[in-house]
Amino acid sequence: MSTVGKIFMSDVLISKLDIPLASTVKVRVGVKVVSSKLVVRNGKLSSYMLSPQLAKALCLNRRKPLQIRYDQEKEMIHIGPTIGILASYLPNELEFNPKSVQAELIFLSKIGQQLPAQVYFFTSSSINWTSKTVRGFIYHQLSSDRGIWTSSVYPLPDVVYDRISSRAGEARPGIKNTKKKLMNLQHLKYFNPSFLNKWKVHKLLVANADLIPYLPETQLLNASSMKDMMMRHKTLYLKPCNGSQGNGIIKVICNDQGKLKYTVYRNGRHAGHADNTTDFMKRSRLARKGKPYIVQQGLNLSTFHESPFDIRIIYQKNHEGEWKISKQFVRVAPRGSSVANLSRGGTAETSKRVFASILNRNKKLIEEKHEELRNLCSMVAVTLESSSKKLYGELGLDIGIDKGGNFWLIEVNSKPRKTTETELSQGIVRNTFRRPLQYAIHLAGFQNRQ
C-alpha cells in the first residue's frame, strides 16, 4: 500500500488514543483505508489535521472535523463516522406531500446534517466498487418551500441504514445484488436489511415460550389449514406473507350454519360469500393472486368509540444500542372496518386517552399494562434479532388488546413508515428519525456528542 499525504496529530491526542509511534499509519474513513505519514506535533490541544492529499484520497466531504479513534485490533486510525442511507431512489416531486416517502427522506437528511457524522443517501446505481466510493446525496433547503439534492463522492460508509421503501424495490435484482455485496464488505455494518415475511417471523417468535401467550394461532394457508382453523375460530384473518399496509387482508366469519362471509381489503372493501372452506378457497383465489398467505385466529379486540383499534409502537435502538419505545399511539379503524392501518382510513389517537377509556381510568392497572407492553416489545425485538441473526435498529409493532385486557402481537414491521407531520409532539417525530442515525453512529464505534 503506497503512502498518501500526511496526518498531523498532537502528542496529547496520540497519548490519549494510545497510538503507537511510527513513521506511517493506516487511516480509515468508511471502508476506505489509506496509508499516510504520521507527523507528531507538540501542543496542549488534543487535535488532528489531514493534508489536502490525504483528505482527498479519503473522500472527506464534511467541513467540520469528524471524530477520531484508534482501532487497536485493526491497528489503524479511524475517522468518522460515515453513515450511508440506502434508498430505492431519491424522489424530487414538485408538489410536496408531507406524508410521502420524499418527505421522510428529506427530513432524515436534515436530521443527519445536525449530527456529529458524515451522513448521505445513496442508491444501488451510484456505487463505484473498484474505488470503494459512492456518489452520495444530501438535501439542501433553498427556501421555505424549495430545496435540491446535491451530490459529492464519499467513501462507502461505516454503517448502512437500509431505507428501501417498498417490497417491489427490494426485489429488484440490482438492489438485491448491491445489498449482498455491501454486507460482505470488510469494516461495513448493515442494519434493517429487509422487509419481514409474516410466516417466517411467526416461526421465529413462537419458538420463544414466553411469547406464546401473545401470539394469535397462525398457520400457513392451504385447504387443510383453512378448514382446521375454521373449526376452532369463528373469525379468521388471512394475510399475505409479504404484504404491507393492510393491503390484501381477508376477514372471514363463519355463521351458525357453517356458511362463510368474507371481506377483502384491497382498493377498498369487497364482500363475498362461500358455502364452506373449500368453496372459499376457490372463490378467494383471484383475490389472493397466487401469493403465499397466513391464516390467523381472529381476536375479540377492545373497541374505542365502537371501532376496533391496535397500538402502533415505533421501537428503536438508541445512541447506546439499547431498545427503547420512541413513539406509541393508537390506530382506530374506520367505522365498519376491522383494519386500522392509517393508509386504509384509520385515525390516530393517543394511547393515554384510549387506555384511560378501556381500563376505567385505573392508574395502577394502566401503569401495569404499560410495563407489560414494554416487556413484550423487548422480548419480540430481542427474539427476532437473535433468532434471525440479522441486525435491526428499528421495528414497527402492532399490538392488540382484547376485551379481557390481554395483549396480542398482531404484526412486526422492519420498515415502519414515519410521517413528518403529527398531531402529537414534534419532538417525538424528530426523535424517531434521529435515533436510527444515533444508533448507526454507535455501531460505527463513535460517540453521539454534538
C-alpha positions in Angstrom: 0.0 0.0 0.0 1.6 3.3 -1.1 1.7 6.3 1.2 -0.6 9.2 0.5 -0.3 12.6 2.2 0.1 13.3 5.9 -1.9 13.2 9.1 -0.8 15.7 11.7 -1.6 14.8 15.3 -0.8 16.4 18.7 1.3 14.3 21.1 -1.6 14.8 23.6 -4.0 13.1 21.2 -1.6 10.3 20.3 -1.2 9.6 24.0 -4.9 9.8 24.7 -5.7 7.3 21.8 -2.8 5.1 22.7 -1.4 5.2 19.1 2.0 3.5 18.7 4.6 5.9 17.3 5.6 5.1 13.7 6.5 7.0 10.6 3.4 5.7 8.7 -0.1 4.8 9.8 -3.2 3.4 8.2 -6.1 5.8 8.2 -9.7 4.7 7.6 -12.8 6.6 6.6 -15.8 4.4 6.0 -14.5 1.2 4.3 -11.7 3.2 2.5 -8.2 2.6 4.0 -5.2 4.7 3.1 -1.6 4.6 4.3 -0.2 8.0 5.3 2.7 9.7 7.0 2.2 10.4 10.7 3.5 13.8 11.8 3.6 14.4 15.6 3.2 18.0 16.9 3.8 19.2 20.4 0.9 21.1 22.0 -1.6 21.1 24.7 -4.6 20.6 22.4 -6.0 17.2 21.6 -6.2 17.8 17.8 -5.5 16.4 14.4 -5.4 17.6 10.8 -5.2 16.0 7.4 -3.2 17.2 4.5 -5.3 18.0 1.4 -3.9 15.0 -0.5 -5.0 12.6 2.4 -8.4 14.3 2.7 -9.0 13.9 -1.0 -7.9 10.3 -1.0 -10.3 9.5 1.8 -13.1 11.4 0.1 -13.9 13.5 3.1 -16.8 15.9 2.5 -17.6 17.4 5.8 -16.4 20.8 6.7 -16.5 20.3 10.5 -13.9 17.9 11.8 -15.1 14.3 12.3 -14.4 12.2 15.4 -11.2 10.2 15.6 -10.4 6.9 17.4 -7.7 4.2 17.2 -8.7 0.7 16.3 -6.3 -1.4 18.3 -7.4 -4.7 16.7 -7.0 -3.5 13.1 -4.1 -1.2 14.0 -5.4 1.9 12.2 -6.8 5.3 12.8 -10.5 5.6 12.2 -12.0 8.9 11.3 -15.8 9.2 11.2 -18.5 8.1 11.5 -19.7 7.9 7.9 -23.3 6.8 7.6 -24.9 5.8 4.3 -28.7 5.6 3.9 -29.6 3.2 1.1 -32.8 4.2 -0.8 -34.5 2.8 -3.9 -34.4 6.3 -5.5 -34.4 9.9 -4.4 -37.9 11.4 -5.2 -38.0 15.0 -6.2 -41.6 15.8 -6.8 -42.6 19.4 -7.3 -45.7 19.1 -5.2 -44.5 18.4 -1.7 -46.6 15.8 0.2 -45.7 15.8 4.0 -46.8 12.1 4.2 -44.8 10.9 1.3 -41.5 8.9 1.1 -39.9 12.1 -0.3 -40.8 14.0 2.9 -39.4 11.2 5.1 -36.0 11.2 3.2 -35.7 15.0 3.2 -36.5 15.1 6.9 -34.0 12.3 7.6 -31.3 14.2 5.6 -31.8 17.3 7.6 -31.5 15.4 10.8 -28.3 13.8 9.6 -26.7 17.1 8.9 -27.2 18.1 12.5 -25.4 15.1 13.9 -21.6 14.6 14.5 -21.2 12.4 11.5 -20.9 12.3 7.7 -24.4 11.2 6.6 -25.5 10.8 3.0 -28.1 9.0 0.9 -27.2 6.7 -1.9 -28.7 4.2 -4.4 -27.5 0.9 -5.8 -26.5 2.6 -9.1 -24.3 5.2 -7.5 -21.5 2.9 -6.2 -18.0 2.6 -7.7 -17.0 -0.8 -6.4 -13.4 -0.6 -7.7 -12.6 2.6 -5.8 -15.0 1.7 -2.9 -16.6 5.1 -3.3 -20.2 6.2 -3.8 -22.0 9.3 -5.2 -23.9 10.3 -2.1 -26.6 12.9 -1.8 -27.7 15.4 0.9 -30.7 17.7 0.8 -30.1 21.5 0.7 -33.1 23.7 1.6 -33.0 26.8 -0.7 -36.2 28.5 0.6 -39.1 27.7 2.8 -40.8 25.6 0.1 -38.0 24.5 -2.2 -34.7 22.5 -2.0 -32.5 20.3 -4.0 -30.5 17.1 -3.7 -26.8 17.8 -4.1 -24.1 15.1 -4.6 -20.5 14.5 -3.7 -18.2 11.5 -3.8 -17.9 9.7 -0.5 -16.2 6.5 0.7 -18.6 3.6 1.1 -19.8 4.0 4.7 -19.0 2.5 8.1 -22.7 1.7 8.5 -25.6 1.3 6.1 -29.1 2.1 7.3 -31.5 0.4 4.8 -34.4 2.6 3.9 -35.5 0.8 0.8 -39.2 1.9 0.9 -41.0 -0.9 -0.9 -41.0 -4.7 -1.3 -41.0 -4.2 -5.1 -37.9 -2.1 -4.9 -36.2 -4.6 -2.6 -36.9 -7.4 -5.1 -35.1 -5.7 -8.0 -32.0 -7.7 -9.0 -29.8 -4.6 -8.9 -30.7 -3.8 -5.3 -30.5 -7.4 -4.1 -27.0 -7.7 -5.6 -25.9 -4.4 -4.1 -27.1 -5.3 -0.6 -25.3 -8.7 -0.8 -22.0 -7.0 -1.8 -22.3 -4.3 0.8 -22.9 -6.9 3.6 -19.7 -8.7 2.6 -17.5 -5.6 2.7 -14.9 -5.5 5.4 -15.4 -2.8 8.0 -19.1 -2.2 7.0 -22.1 -2.9 9.2 -25.7 -3.1 7.9 -29.0 -2.9 9.7 -32.7 -3.4 8.9 -31.6 -5.5 5.9 -35.1 -6.4 4.5 -38.8 -6.4 4.9 -40.2 -9.2 7.0 -42.1 -12.3 6.0 -45.1 -12.9 8.3 -44.8 -16.7 8.4 -41.1 -16.7 9.0 -41.4 -14.1 11.8 -44.2 -16.2 13.4 -42.0 -19.3 13.4 -39.1 -17.4 14.9 -41.2 -15.8 17.7 -43.3 -18.9 18.6 -40.0 -20.7 19.4 -39.8 -18.4 22.5 -42.2 -20.0 25.1 -42.6 -16.6 26.9 -44.1 -15.1 23.7 -46.6 -17.8 23.0 -49.4 -16.2 25.2 -49.2 -13.1 23.0 -49.2 -14.8 19.6 -52.6 -15.5 17.8 -52.7 -19.0 16.5 -51.3 -18.9 13.0 -50.8 -21.3 10.2 -49.5 -21.2 6.6 -52.7 -21.0 4.4 -53.8 -24.1 2.4 -57.0 -26.0 2.1 -56.3 -28.2 5.1 -55.1 -25.4 7.5 -58.1 -23.2 6.5 -60.6 -26.0 7.4 -58.7 -26.8 10.6 -58.6 -23.1 11.8 -62.3 -22.5 10.9 -63.3 -25.4 13.1 -61.7 -23.7 16.1 -62.3 -20.0 15.4 -65.4 -18.3 14.1 -63.4 -15.4 12.8 -60.1 -15.6 10.8 -57.8 -13.2 9.2 -55.9 -14.2 6.1 -52.8 -12.0 5.4 -50.2 -12.1 2.6 -46.9 -13.3 4.0 -45.1 -10.4 2.2 -47.9 -7.8 2.5 -47.8 -4.2 3.8 -50.2 -1.5 4.9 -53.1 -3.9 5.3 -53.4 -4.5 1.5 -54.8 -7.9 0.6 -56.1 -8.9 4.1 -59.2 -11.1 4.0 -61.5 -11.3 7.0 -63.6 -14.5 7.2 -66.6 -15.1 9.5 -68.4 -18.4 9.9 -72.1 -18.3 10.9 -74.0 -21.0 12.9 -74.9 -22.8 9.7 -71.3 -23.1 8.6 -71.6 -20.6 5.8 -68.8 -18.1 5.4 -68.9 -14.4 4.8 -65.6 -12.7 3.9 -64.3 -9.2 3.2 -61.3 -8.5 1.0 -59.4 -5.3 1.9 -57.8 -4.2 -1.4 -58.5 -0.9 -3.1 -61.5 -0.5 -0.7 -63.6 -3.4 0.7 -65.1 -6.2 -1.3 -67.6 -8.6 0.2 -68.2 -12.3 -0.7 -69.9 -15.4 0.5 -68.9 -19.1 0.4 -70.7 -22.3 1.4 -67.6 -23.8 3.2 -63.9 -23.5 3.4 -63.3 -25.5 0.1 -65.7 -23.1 -1.7 -64.0 -20.1 0.0 -60.5 -21.2 -1.2 -61.8 -21.3 -4.8 -63.7 -18.0 -4.6 -60.8 -16.2 -3.0 -58.1 -17.5 -5.3 -58.2 -14.4 -7.5 -58.0 -12.0 -4.5 -55.0 -13.9 -3.2 -53.2 -13.6 -6.6 -51.3 -16.8 -6.1 -49.3 -15.3 -3.2 -48.4 -17.2 0.0 -50.8 -16.3 2.9 -51.0 -17.0 6.6 -54.3 -17.7 8.3 -54.6 -16.3 11.7 -57.0 -16.5 14.6 -59.5 -13.6 14.9 -59.4 -11.7 18.1 -62.1 -10.2 20.2 -60.4 -6.9 20.5 -61.5 -4.0 22.6 -63.1 -1.0 20.9 -62.8 2.7 21.1 -65.9 4.6 20.2 -67.3 1.3 18.9 -64.3 0.8 16.5 -61.5 -1.8 16.9 -58.0 -0.5 17.3 -54.4 -1.5 17.7 -51.4 0.0 19.3 -48.6 1.0 17.0 -45.2 1.3 18.5 -42.0 2.5 16.9 -39.4 0.6 18.7 -35.8 1.7 18.1 -32.3 1.3 19.4 -30.8 4.5 20.9 -27.3 6.0 20.9 -26.1 3.2 23.2 -27.6 0.4 21.2 -30.5 -0.2 23.7 -34.1 -0.8 22.6 -36.5 1.9 23.6 -40.1 2.9 22.7 -39.7 6.1 20.6 -43.3 6.5 19.6 -46.6 5.0 20.8 -50.1 5.7 19.6 -53.4 4.0 18.8 -54.7 3.4 15.3 -58.5 3.3 15.3 -60.2 1.5 12.4 -62.8 3.5 10.4 -66.4 2.7 11.2 -67.5 -0.6 9.8 -63.9 -1.8 9.2 -61.6 -4.2 11.0 -58.4 -2.9 9.6 -56.8 0.0 11.5 -53.9 1.0 9.1 -53.7 4.7 8.6 -53.2 4.1 4.9 -56.6 2.4 4.8 -58.6 5.2 6.6 -57.7 4.6 10.2 -57.2 7.5 12.6 -54.5 8.2 15.2 -55.4 8.6 18.8 -53.2 8.9 21.9 -52.7 5.7 23.9 -53.1 7.7 27.1 -56.7 8.6 26.1 -57.6 5.1 24.9 -56.0 3.3 27.9 -57.9 5.6 30.3 -61.1 4.7 28.5 -60.8 0.9 28.3 -59.2 0.4 31.7 -61.7 2.7 33.5 -59.0 5.2 34.4 -57.5 2.8 36.9 -54.0 4.3 37.2 -52.4 1.2 38.8 -53.8 -1.0 36.1 -52.8 1.4 33.3 -49.2 1.5 34.6 -49.1 -2.3 34.9 -50.3 -2.6 31.3 -47.7 -0.1 30.1 -44.9 -2.1 31.8 -46.2 -5.3 30.2 -46.2 -3.6 26.9 -42.6 -2.5 27.3 -41.6 -6.1 28.3 -43.4 -7.5 25.3 -41.7 -5.1 22.9 -38.3 -6.1 24.3 -39.0 -9.8 24.1 -40.1 -9.5 20.4 -37.1 -7.4 19.3 -34.5 -9.5 21.1 -36.0 -12.8 20.0 -36.3 -11.6 16.3 -32.8 -10.3 16.2 -31.1 -13.2 17.9 -33.1 -15.9 16.0 -32.7 -14.3 12.6 -29.1 -13.5 13.2 -29.7 -10.1 11.5 -29.2 -6.6 12.8 -32.1 -4.3 13.4 -32.2 -0.7 14.6 -35.9 -0.1 14.5 -39.2 -2.1 14.3 -42.9 -1.2 14.0 -45.0 -3.4 16.3 -48.8 -3.6 16.0 -50.3 -4.9 19.2 -54.0 -5.5 20.0 -55.7 -5.7 23.4 -58.7 -7.9 23.8 -61.8 -7.3 25.9 -60.2 -9.3 28.7 -57.3 -6.9 28.8 -54.8 -9.3 27.2 -52.2 -8.1 24.7 -51.8 -9.8 21.3 -48.9 -9.3 18.9 -50.6 -8.7 15.5 -47.6 -7.8 13.3 -44.0 -6.8 13.3 -42.7 -4.5 10.6 -39.0 -3.8 9.9 -39.6 -0.8 7.7 -42.1 1.3 9.7 -43.3 4.4 7.9 -42.6 7.6 9.9 -44.6 10.7 9.0 -43.1 14.1 9.4 -46.5 15.6 10.4 -48.4 14.7 13.5 -51.0 16.0 15.9 -48.7 14.6 18.6 -45.3 16.0 19.8 -43.0 17.3 17.1 -40.1 16.4 19.5 -41.3 12.7 19.3 -41.3 12.9 15.5 -37.7 14.2 15.4 -36.7 11.6 17.8 -38.0 8.7 15.7 -35.9 10.0 12.7 -32.8 10.8 14.8 -32.5 7.5 16.8 -31.6 5.2 13.9 -28.8 7.6 12.9 -27.6 7.8 16.5 -27.6 4.0 16.6 -25.6 4.0 13.4 -23.0 6.3 15.0 -22.8 3.9 17.9 -22.4 0.9 15.6 -19.5 2.6 13.8 -17.7 2.8 17.2 -18.2 6.6 17.9 -19.9 8.7 20.4 -23.1 10.8 19.8 -21.7 14.0 21.1 -22.6 17.2 19.3 
